[in-house]
């Protein structure tokens, strides 16, 4: 993998990793704003409870969060593969996936 591709991979990973907590906070804020109490809204059970509420604004944010999480996971796997092949990339793997 070329250096340019590695940079793009790293940049994408950081961009999506930053988006994840923004979405989590947005979901929590919407729940609070609507006076909905879910003890642990981002667990598997909490997400199921949010989906059962049938509120579009929460549903869309939750879907977006799940998409971002899957992208971060996929990018993390790509970084791990790259790091295994490139000793110089090991540090990036350690920093981003910690």
N, C-alpha and C positions, 0 to 999 in steps of 0.2 A: 504494500500500500504506500503510495506516495505521501510526502510530507503535507502537501496541500489537502489531500483527502483526509489525512489524520486531523488536520486543523478543523476542517468542516465537521467531521464526526464529533470532535470535542466541543465545538461551538454549538452544534445542534443539541448535544447532551445537556450542556449548561442551560441553554434556552428553555428546554422542556423541564429540566429539573427545577428551574425558578418558577415556572408556570404552575407546577404541582401545588406548592403551599398556597399560592394565590387562590386557586380553585377551592382548596380545602377551607380556607378562611371565608371565602364567599359563601360556601354551603352553610357553614356554621353561622355566619351573619344572617343569612336568609331565614334559617330556622329560628334564630333569636328574634328577628324582626316580626315573624309570624307567630311568636309565642308558642313554638312547638318544641317540646322537650324530648330529646332522644339522648340517652345517657352517653353512648359512644357512637356518634353518627357515622364515623368513617370505618367502622368494623364491618365485616360481612353482614352481620345481623342488622346493624344500623343502616347500612345502605339498602338492605331489603325493606326496612321500615320506611325509609325515605321514598323508595319507589312505590310503596303501597299508598302513599299520601296522594298520588296522582296530581301533583302540582307541577305544571310545566316548567317553571323557572328553576325549580330544584332538580327536576328530571334531566333537563338539558345540561346543567352544570355537573351533575353526577356522571352523565354520559361522557362529557368532555374530560372530566377527571380520569375516568377509566381509560379513555383513549390515550391521554397524556401518560398515564402510568404504564400502559402497554408499550408506548414508544420509548419511554425511558428504559424499560426493561430490555427492549430489543437493542437499543443503542449501547446499553451496558454490556450485553453479550458480545456485540461487535467490538467494543473496546477491549474486553477480556481476550478475545481471539487475537486482536492486533497486538496486545501487550505480550501475549504468549510467544508471538513470532518476532517481536521487536523489543530488545532489552531496554531501549530508550523510552518506550511507551509504558513501561511498568509503573513509573511514577504517576503518569496520568491516570492509569487504572486505579491506583491506590487513592488518589485525591478525589476523583469523581464518584467512585463507588463506595466510599467510606460512609 
